[in-house]
Every structure is written in C-alpha cells, then in structure tokens.
Amino acid sequence: MTDNIRNAILALQNGDSSQFKDVINQELMTKAMDAINLHKIAAGQALFNEPEEMQADKEHDFDQDSSE
C-alpha cells in the first residue's frame, strides 16, 4: 500500500472525505495513464512486428526474384 493510499484512509477515518476522494482519484488517474502508456507501447510493437509466415513468404519471394 502506498503512502498516498494510507493518507487517504487516514483522511477518511478523520472525516475528511473530500481529501480521501481527491487522493483516490489521483491514484486511479495515475494507474489509468500508466495502463494507457503500456497499451500504446504494445500497439506500436504489434504494428512493427510481422507474423513469421509473412516474413518467410517475403524471403521466399525474394529468393525467387534473385534466381531469375
């Protein structure tokens, strides 16, 4: 548990629900942004990674073109 979450729980116990809400929203936003960045990286990698079959076909086509 992070210090921010502990502070949020303590704020809630002390009756400061707005501080609790602010800290929880901030933590959720941070986690969401981290997840978005990871998905961007994964999407970028998937875009540039070709399946092995396509690579083998391209190599085969290149070999045929070279032998002609």
N, C-alpha and C positions, 0 to 999 in steps of 0.2 A: 504494500500500500504506500502510495507516495505521500509526501508531506502535505501537498495540496489537498488530497482527499482527507487526511487526518484533520487538517484545519477546517475543512468543510463540515466534517462530522462534529467537531467541537463547536463550530458556529451554530449548527442546528441544535445541539444539546443546550446551548446558551440562549436559544430562542431567536437567533439572527438568521431567519430563513432566507432573506434576500442574499446575504453573503454566501450561504450554502448553495443557493441556486446559481449564483454567478460563478462560483468555483467549479461546480459540476458542469455547467455549460461550457466553460473554458476547457475543461479536461476532455469533454466529448468532442469539441471542435478540434482540439489538437489531435486526438485519435482519428477523427474523420479525415483531416488533412494528411496525416501520415498514410492512411489507407489509400487515399486518392493518389498520392505520390507513388506508392508501390504499384498501383494499378497502371499508372502512366508508364512506369519503367517496364512492367511486364508486357504491356501493349506494344511498346516500342521494340522490345526484344522479339516479340512474336512477329512483328511486321518484317523484321530483317532476317529472321530465321526461316529458311525454306525447308520443307519436308525433304527427307533423304531421297525419296523416289524422284522428286523433281530434279534434284541435283544430279542423280545418276542418269536420268534422261538427257539432261543438258550435256553431261560428259560424253554420253553415247553419241549424241548428235554431233558433237564437236569432233569425235573420232571419225565418224563417217565423212564429215566435210573435209577433214585433213587427208583422208586416203584417196579422195577423188582427184 
